[in-house]
């Protein structure tokens, strides 16, 4: 065999060497590689070895023709897989928002609590894109708009067991009847919520707003902090407020990533595996976030909420709640300050109560430890309802 042929043959086998090294040293550092990942690596090695044998036994032209044909089939298969296997996904890509809830979606999901008790979630969206619930625009009832993230739009409780429906049922027992509109999506930061508020405010014209905040938004709202997130798919796809303008990461890599993430099933799976491994190794961020960056993001978030107040107007009654996040309790007072600064009503008692219950090992959380299960939503909603009733009855009088 000539030296040239040896070099080409080695080049053909090099991808397998790299993939195996990457898999064994980074992805499988704890000997816990998933079946999907193992299958992908084995298939890749077999295909790569097959091509090397074809090149060794036949000529380069046959090898190249077969390679081009197989690449074409793989690309077509990948595009079809994205359409078929992700049809039950609750999320769809959106060029402006990054992603949004699919309309008219009904999905049955098996979930578990922190104590590994199984429960079923019947998750639904309305016929309006981005909304889990969309009331009747023609109704004479006063309207309330709930704005949130995964605490509101995520698949952790059935619609009828979500905190906002618990609030609805409880305030109706107190003769307060409202028409409910619920928007938001898992992973949303304040910028995405502002975009949706601007898009739908005049169409709905709500009388009240219930803004479900989460202290992790202080991290998600910063493009500088998000760059070091273990989950890069949100960083590259999410819009951010920067110097008063809405921007996205605009590098060539980010543009290619967004395109492939939108159309490639394989990239989504590999990206999810890589992100999970990074999370296990580093936690939520791959480096320690400087305190000055967090303070800058708090200021930027305060600016965003002033924009929220400008959109909804001075006369709209604004309530706001916070999620349960015992890791960042020191940031909760800053959320309270921001909401009070725009003449809103921060309701922090449900967060305090559920944080206490979680510490006492009461089963109020989903197995992921960050979202409420059915019981958690019930407690969360009932406490919020009690606070809202006091204010709404005072306003009525």
Residue pairs with C-beta under 8 A, 6 or more apart in sequence:
1 9
5 56
8 55
8 60
9 52
9 55
9 56
12 48
12 51
12 52
12 55
13 48
13 49
13 52
15 44
15 48
16 44
16 45
16 48
16 49
19 41
19 44
19 45
20 41
20 45
23 33
23 37
23 41
26 277
27 33
27 37
27 273
27 274
27 277
28 37
29 277
29 281
30 280
34 273
36 269
36 273
37 273
40 269
40 270
47 70
51 63
51 66
51 67
54 62
54 63
54 66
55 63
78 264
78 265
78 266
79 263
79 264
79 265
81 265
81 266
82 263
82 264
82 265
82 268
85 265
86 265
86 268
88 107
89 102
90 101
90 102
90 105
90 107
90 123
90 125
90 155
90 186
91 99
91 100
91 101
91 102
91 185
91 186
92 99
92 100
92 101
92 102
92 129
93 99
93 237
93 261
93 262
94 100
96 195
96 239
97 130
97 185
97 192
97 195
97 196
97 239
98 192
98 234
98 237
98 238
98 239
98 248
99 185
99 187
99 237
100 129
100 130
100 185
101 125
101 129
101 130
101 131
101 132
101 153
101 184
101 185
102 125
102 129
103 125
103 126
103 127
103 128
103 129
103 130
103 131
104 125
104 126
104 127
105 123
105 124
105 125
106 122
106 123
106 124
107 122
107 123
107 124
107 155
108 120
108 121
108 122
108 123
109 120
109 121
109 123
109 155
110 118
110 119
110 120
110 121
111 118
111 119
111 120
111 121
111 155
111 156
111 366
111 367
111 373
112 118
112 119
112 366
112 367
113 119
113 363
113 365
113 366
113 367
113 373
113 375
114 358
114 363
114 364
114 365
114 366
114 367
114 369
114 373
115 363
116 367
117 363
119 373
119 374
120 158
121 155
121 156
121 157
121 158
122 158
122 159
123 155
123 158
123 159
124 132
124 159
125 131
125 132
126 132
126 133
126 134
127 134
128 134
130 183
130 184
130 185
130 196
130 200
131 181
131 182
131 183
132 152
132 153
132 159
132 162
132 182
132 183
132 184
133 146
133 159
133 164
133 180
133 181
133 182
134 181
134 182
135 143
135 179
135 180
135 181
136 179
137 203
137 204
139 179
141 177
141 178
141 179
142 178
142 179
142 207
142 208
143 178
143 179
143 180
143 181
143 204
143 205
143 206
143 207
143 208
144 178
144 179
144 180
144 181
144 206
144 207
144 208
144 209
144 210
145 181
145 182
145 183
145 200
145 204
145 206
145 208
145 209
145 210
146 152
146 164
146 180
146 181
146 182
146 183
146 184
146 209
146 210
146 212
147 183
147 184
147 193
147 196
147 197
147 209
147 210
147 211
147 212
148 182
148 183
148 184
148 188
148 193
148 211
148 212
149 184
149 185
149 186
149 187
149 188
149 189
149 193
149 212
149 214
149 217
150 156
150 184
150 185
150 186
150 187
150 188
150 371
151 212
151 214
151 323
151 371
151 372
152 162
152 163
152 164
152 182
152 184
152 212
153 182
153 183
153 184
153 185
153 186
153 188
154 186
154 371
156 366
156 371
156 372
156 373
156 377
157 372
157 373
157 374
157 377
158 374
159 165
161 374
161 377
161 378
162 182
162 377
162 381
163 372
163 377
163 378
163 380
163 381
163 384
164 180
164 182
164 210
164 381
165 180
165 381
166 377
166 378
166 380
166 381
166 382
166 385
167 210
167 381
167 384
167 385
167 388
168 178
168 180
170 381
170 382
170 385
170 386
170 389
171 178
171 385
171 388
171 389
171 392
174 389
174 393
176 389
176 392
176 393
176 396
178 207
178 208
181 200
181 204
181 206
183 193
183 196
183 200
184 193
184 196
184 212
185 192
187 220
187 234
187 238
189 217
189 220
189 221
189 238
189 240
190 217
190 220
190 221
190 241
190 301
190 304
190 305
190 308
191 221
191 238
191 239
191 240
191 241
191 246
191 304
192 238
192 239
193 211
193 308
194 241
194 304
194 307
194 308
194 311
195 239
195 246
197 308
197 311
197 312
198 311
201 311
201 312
206 312
206 316
207 316
207 317
208 316
208 317
208 318
208 319
208 392
209 312
209 316
209 317
209 318
209 319
210 319
210 320
210 321
210 384
210 388
211 308
211 318
211 319
211 320
211 321
211 339
211 344
212 320
212 321
212 323
213 320
213 321
213 322
213 323
213 335
213 339
214 322
214 323
214 325
215 322
215 323
215 325
215 328
215 329
215 331
215 332
215 335
216 323
216 325
216 328
217 301
218 294
218 297
218 298
218 301
218 328
218 331
218 334
219 225
219 226
219 229
219 284
219 285
219 289
219 294
219 297
220 226
220 234
220 238
221 240
221 241
221 297
221 300
221 301
221 304
222 240
222 293
222 294
222 296
222 297
222 300
223 235
223 240
223 242
223 247
223 249
224 293
224 296
224 297
225 285
225 289
225 293
225 294
225 297
226 234
226 235
226 238
226 240
227 235
227 249
228 285
228 286
228 287
228 289
229 235
229 284
229 285
229 286
230 275
230 278
230 279
230 282
230 283
230 284
230 285
230 286
231 275
231 279
232 257
232 271
232 275
233 261
233 271
233 275
235 249
236 248
236 249
236 254
236 257
236 258
236 261
237 248
237 258
237 261
238 248
239 246
239 247
239 248
240 246
240 247
240 248
241 247
241 300
241 303
241 304
242 300
244 303
248 254
260 267
261 267
261 268
261 271
278 286
294 331
298 331
298 334
298 338
301 338
302 338
302 341
305 338
305 339
305 341
305 342
306 341
306 342
308 318
308 342
309 318
309 342
309 343
309 344
312 318
314 343
317 345
317 391
317 392
317 395
318 339
318 342
318 343
318 344
318 345
319 344
319 345
319 347
319 384
319 387
319 388
319 391
320 335
320 339
320 344
320 345
320 346
320 347
321 346
321 347
321 348
321 350
321 351
321 380
321 384
322 332
322 335
322 346
322 348
322 351
323 351
323 370
324 351
324 354
324 355
324 358
324 365
324 370
324 372
324 376
325 370
326 355
326 358
326 359
329 355
332 348
332 351
335 346
336 346
336 348
339 345
339 346
340 346
345 387
345 391
347 383
347 384
347 387
347 388
349 383
349 387
350 379
350 380
350 383
350 384
353 379
353 383
354 364
354 372
354 376
354 379
354 380
357 364
357 379
358 364
358 365
363 373
363 375
364 372
364 373
364 375
364 376
364 379
365 371
365 372
365 373
365 376
366 372
366 373
366 376
372 380
